[in-house]
Amino acid sequence: MIVVYGLLVAIGGVIGYVKARSQVSLISGLGSGVALAIAAYTTTQNPSTGLSLAVFIAAFLLIVFAIRWIKTKKMMPAGMMAILSLVAVILFATALVV
């Protein structure tokens, strides 16, 4: 699940760059995607550490995209990414607890 979320975040950053020439979207999307890939790998070695890292990254992205969604009132991409990040936080946190 972490890998899928990481790919979606990275792809979103690339799409943001292609559509709006936003270097910030590209760098933050790819950076977050790589961080999530590291979290996914870490989960194979130390599940609690990898899941904790994934929860932290997803929670950070949730805050960033929720703020953008509130400011822009646009579902795409901010609203969709806020909802996706919320789902990711819930799934990763649940896996961490169980």
LINLIN-V383523 format. One record per pair of residues at least 24 apart in sequence whose C-alpha atoms are under 8 Angstrom apart, sorted by the first residue. I is the first residue (numbers start at 0). GAP is how many residues later the second one is. D is the distance in whole Angstrom. If there is no record, write none. Layout:
i=I gap=GAP d=D
i=I gap=GAP d=D
This chain:
i=1 gap=34 d=6
i=1 gap=35 d=7
i=1 gap=37 d=7
i=1 gap=38 d=6
i=1 gap=52 d=7
i=1 gap=86 d=8
i=1 gap=90 d=8
i=2 gap=33 d=7
i=2 gap=34 d=6
i=2 gap=37 d=6
i=4 gap=28 d=8
i=4 gap=31 d=8
i=4 gap=83 d=7
i=5 gap=26 d=7
i=5 gap=27 d=4
i=5 gap=28 d=7
i=5 gap=29 d=8
i=5 gap=30 d=5
i=5 gap=31 d=6
i=6 gap=26 d=6
i=7 gap=25 d=8
i=8 gap=24 d=6
i=9 gap=24 d=8
i=31 gap=25 d=7
i=46 gap=49 d=8
i=47 gap=48 d=6
i=50 gap=41 d=6
i=50 gap=42 d=7
i=50 gap=44 d=7
i=50 gap=45 d=6
i=51 gap=40 d=8
i=51 gap=41 d=8
i=51 gap=44 d=7
i=53 gap=35 d=8
i=53 gap=38 d=7
i=54 gap=33 d=8
i=54 gap=34 d=5
i=54 gap=37 d=6
i=54 gap=38 d=6
i=57 gap=27 d=5
i=57 gap=28 d=7
i=57 gap=30 d=6
i=57 gap=31 d=6
i=58 gap=26 d=7
i=58 gap=27 d=7
i=58 gap=30 d=6
i=60 gap=24 d=6
i=61 gap=24 d=6
